């Protein structure tokens, strides 16, 4: 039957539902920030693109800077994951070269990082998140 929930389907917990909402908001923000820029994109636009209200955005992110941090952290995590996969390949050097070609120097990503940095330079939350991200990169070595 169409539209009928399986008796085995379980409801998401509040924490799972909130995590799903947060992830969907970050995905929408990533697309909009990369396409239109950090400054030009509003939190309302992100909520709308993800199918949520403005209130849902603010209940998951205290500020636009916090949303930007989540987006940048997600981009770094994705690249790190792809690097790990590349290094497991049989021809790891070719895979690493392909990874570098696809990952390093993306103009939209570079613009986004610079915009967030310029907009949030005096924000202690941004500074701490950036320091923590770079520390994780150094440890990954």
C-alpha positions as CSV (number, residue, x, y, z in Angstrom):
1,X,0.0,0.0,0.0
2,X,1.2,3.4,-0.9
3,X,1.7,5.8,2.0
4,X,1.3,3.3,4.7
5,X,4.0,3.1,7.3
6,X,5.5,-0.3,7.9
7,X,4.7,-1.7,11.4
8,X,8.5,-2.3,11.8
9,X,9.3,1.4,11.1
10,X,10.3,3.2,14.3
11,X,9.8,6.8,15.0
12,X,13.0,8.9,15.2
13,X,14.0,10.0,18.7
14,X,14.0,13.7,19.3
15,X,17.8,13.8,19.1
16,X,17.7,11.8,15.8
17,X,15.1,14.1,14.3
18,X,17.0,17.2,15.4
19,X,20.2,15.8,13.9
20,X,18.4,15.1,10.6
21,X,17.0,18.6,10.5
22,X,20.4,20.1,11.3
23,X,22.0,18.0,8.5
24,X,19.4,19.0,6.0
25,X,19.9,22.7,6.9
26,X,23.7,22.3,6.5
27,X,23.2,20.6,3.1
28,X,20.9,23.5,1.9
29,X,23.3,26.1,3.3
30,X,26.3,24.5,1.6
31,X,24.5,24.6,-1.8
32,X,23.4,28.2,-1.3
33,X,26.6,29.5,0.2
34,X,28.7,28.0,-2.6
35,X,26.3,29.2,-5.3
36,X,25.4,32.7,-4.1
37,X,27.9,33.5,-1.4
38,X,27.8,33.7,2.4
39,X,26.8,37.3,2.6
40,X,24.1,37.1,0.0
41,X,22.4,34.1,1.5
42,X,20.0,34.6,4.4
43,X,19.1,32.1,7.1
44,X,15.5,32.4,5.9
45,X,16.6,31.3,2.4
46,X,18.4,28.3,3.9
47,X,15.4,27.3,5.9
48,X,13.1,27.6,2.9
49,X,15.5,25.6,0.7
50,X,15.6,22.8,3.3
51,X,11.9,22.9,3.8
52,X,11.9,24.3,7.3
53,X,10.8,27.5,9.0
54,X,13.0,30.3,10.1
55,X,12.4,29.1,13.7
56,X,13.8,25.7,12.9
57,X,17.0,27.3,11.6
58,X,17.4,29.4,14.7
59,X,16.7,26.5,17.0
60,X,19.6,24.6,15.4
61,X,22.1,27.5,14.8
62,X,22.6,30.4,17.1
63,X,23.9,32.6,14.2
64,X,24.8,32.7,10.6
65,X,28.5,32.3,11.6
66,X,27.6,29.1,13.4
67,X,25.9,27.9,10.2
68,X,29.0,28.9,8.2
69,X,31.3,26.9,10.6
70,X,29.1,23.8,10.1
71,X,29.3,24.2,6.3
72,X,33.1,24.6,6.3
73,X,33.6,21.7,8.7
74,X,31.4,19.6,6.5
75,X,33.4,20.5,3.4
76,X,36.6,19.6,5.1
77,X,35.2,16.3,6.4
78,X,34.0,15.4,2.9
79,X,37.5,16.1,1.4
80,X,39.2,14.2,4.3
81,X,36.9,11.2,3.7
82,X,37.6,11.2,-0.1
83,X,41.4,11.5,0.7
84,X,41.2,8.4,2.9
85,X,39.4,6.5,0.2
86,X,42.0,7.6,-2.4
87,X,44.9,6.4,-0.2
88,X,43.3,2.9,0.0
89,X,43.3,2.5,-3.8
90,X,45.6,0.0,-5.4
91,X,47.1,2.8,-7.6
92,X,47.0,5.3,-4.7
93,X,49.2,7.8,-6.4
94,X,46.8,8.2,-9.4
95,X,43.9,8.3,-6.9
96,X,45.7,11.0,-4.9
97,X,46.3,13.1,-8.0
98,X,42.7,12.7,-9.0
99,X,41.7,13.7,-5.4
100,X,43.9,16.8,-5.5
101,X,42.5,17.9,-8.9
102,X,39.0,17.6,-7.6
103,X,39.6,19.1,-4.2
104,X,42.3,21.7,-4.1
105,X,41.6,25.3,-5.2
106,X,37.8,25.1,-5.7
107,X,37.0,28.8,-6.4
108,X,33.5,28.7,-4.8
109,X,34.9,27.0,-1.7
110,X,37.8,29.5,-1.4
111,X,35.4,32.4,-1.8
112,X,33.1,31.0,0.9
113,X,35.9,30.5,3.4
114,X,37.2,34.0,2.7
115,X,33.7,35.5,3.1
116,X,33.0,33.7,6.3
117,X,36.4,34.7,7.7
118,X,35.9,38.4,6.7
119,X,32.4,38.4,8.2
120,X,33.3,36.6,11.3
121,X,36.9,37.7,12.1
122,X,36.0,39.2,15.4
123,X,33.7,36.3,16.4
124,X,35.3,34.2,19.1
125,X,33.2,31.2,18.1
126,X,34.5,31.4,14.5
127,X,38.1,31.8,15.7
128,X,37.9,28.8,18.0
129,X,36.3,26.6,15.4
130,X,38.9,27.5,12.8
131,X,41.7,26.8,15.3
132,X,40.1,23.4,16.2
133,X,39.7,22.5,12.4
134,X,43.4,23.3,11.7
135,X,44.5,21.3,14.8
136,X,42.5,18.3,13.4
137,X,44.3,18.7,10.1
138,X,47.7,18.9,11.7
139,X,47.0,15.8,13.7
140,X,45.8,14.0,10.6
141,X,49.2,14.9,9.0
